[in-house]
Amino acid sequence: MIVWPSVPYPLGAVFDGAGTHFAVFAGAAHTVELCLFDAEGTERRVTLPENAGGVFHGYLPDIAPGQRYGFRAHGEYDPHRGLRADASKLLLDPYARAIEGEVRWSEQVFSHPLEQGRQSADSAAHVPRSIVTSSTFDWGDDRPPRTPWQDTVLYEAHVRGLTKTHPGIPEALRGTYAGLAHPVMLEHYARLGVTAIELLPVHHYVHDHRLAQLGLRNYWGYNSVGYFAPHGEFCSAGDGGAQVDEWKAMVRSLHAAGIEVILDVVYNHTGESDHEGPTLCFRGLDNAAYYRVAQDSERYVDYTGCGNTLNTRHPFALQLIMDSLRYWVQEMHVDGFRFDLASALAREAHEVSKQSAFFDLIQQDPVLRGVKLIAEPWDLGEGGYQVGNFPPIWTEWNGPYRDTVRDFWRGAEGTLGAFARRFTGSSDLYAGSGRGPLASINFVTCHDGFTLRDLVSYQDKRNLANGEQNRDGESHNRSWNCGVEGDTDDASVLALRSRQVRNFLVTLFLSQGVPMLLAGDERGRTQQG
């Protein structure tokens, strides 16, 4: 197969109308093979001929959109030195614009059997494929709504959960990008008065090994492996590349209705999990560049509670995040981002720093500094709780607002003064950095924890359906069941719960700051505790 000379940038697979340029950073490899798959799954391997500072690249004429591909990185495998190259593993392109398939959990997707003296088996039949895409799309006269913060009402929603059971949407479109922008949903957003949909993760993610063993799947999506690829399971036409155009059509429809699109992004960790996790992408390309590796150990530094932490101290890992953010703004037309466990992104040696490279790059970037930036201002590491400490262009999820409002309306003693501060914009948190009330994203409920109906119906959580025997999740929810635990027919209890729901909603929408409503709370959605 012919491979022509090329340049090391841009990274990823870029079709130019005649062929495709491939480039991937694999700083720990001495050779990288591009693996091309036909419709029957037959694999052809081509060595990328050029290496520019760890970026392996080449141009292949006649390779067009729709081509399935992956990489194999040849190099050292010595986990105690941070080296995990294993050419038996087919690797996703970190810059893939579309991804097809999911992990079929088996020994083949893991590299660690090498340490037990066994030969590692080929993973190609068990892992997803990257797909070459085209950037061509008719955006028409699409324009970002650019709703000012003072007029913004956020609506936090899950793509699948929002419409999966909606009787007014064609069954084939329920739970998809197309369903989310269906006319009946556009009418619903208009009636609610929301101005922006904050979507739970849509980056391509994997279903955890442990969940698969239990016969379960990862619903929430906080397990990313593809930071440029919209998750294929949310596409009505399947995951063969159509998810890119369906995403764009969804955004175009929402923008035409005056609705902004904000993404919940998970750059703090990836779906490759801890040191015993699968080798799917980053780990096999350059483990020590993409992850914070513990010194003199095969393990990772874990500020996230998810097994690994992305290494924002390395220029290529940081570039991956920045390139992904710009891609979603410029090519996918999103209007902002909510950063999951954002404190983890701002850690330098160990501490969270306002002078971190991540903050500096966002601040000076002409594309990103003009979109909505929302931080979840904490992680699980020491000193990770940073509410009120993010730079001026950021807004923050206000955890103290949630806690105080819940305490006040359940009748906790001594909360009036704190309630007054939260209701009037939390100046104690934001004035010191020169920010006003609009820095505060106010919420009573979110995807974490109780829905609003459950907040007034349950004293205790009931996390039973996921097989964890109620051991997971927060136990101190500041909830009040209004006298009866769970469902009831008692009219007086139901009336009190209804009044409490209205108390919470009125407080949320009259408080100084930016309100965020959890999708479904407007119509009494329950998860039975």
Disulfide bonds with the S-S distance in Angstrom:
none
